[in-house]
Amino acid sequence: MSATVQVIAHQGGWDEILMVAAPLALLAGVLWLADRRARRMEPPDPEG
């Protein structure tokens, strides 16, 4: 096994955390961006 694979594999759990946290952070960012864009597209309130 190469040294790079040994360094990446099972280093105290941080690699497993990144495998979960990175997609969650990406999803949160996409949802935040979509919400921001949707709020900009809303028509103004007719009552003021």
DAWORA-V361760 format. One record per helix or strand. SS is the DSSP state (@ for helix, = for strand). FROM is the first residue (numbers start at 1). TO is the last residue. If there is no record, write none. Layout:
SS/FROM/TO ; SS/FROM/TO
This chain:
@/3/8 ; @/14/41
